[in-house]
């Protein structure tokens, strides 16, 4: 029997269940706030925290928390510096993060393609 958290589909009696495309989605990027952050960073070379805050609509705490998770996964690089005496946080999508987002897009396409017309 498949674990409760996995979606499966058996095509006929007695066959082993097969994993549905939705079960293969990257759970880290599938979270809406992290997906917004990743797509914003995909479109630019780098962005500062205030740009991401403004464009994402997230609170400071939520943005910080989601950036930390993306950084821990190696998807985002964060550089903390100063502009004069003002703290400046610059974020960029790593090569691995770009590849993960491309894979996620392909995974999502496969899920959508399984929908009936």
Secondary structure, 3 states (H helix, E strand, C coil): CCCCCCCEECCCCCCCCEECHHHHCCHHHHCHHHHHHHHHHHCCCCEEHHHHHHHHCCCHHHHHHHHHHHHHCCCEEEEEEEECCEEEEEEEECHHHHHHHHHHHHHHHHHHHCCCC
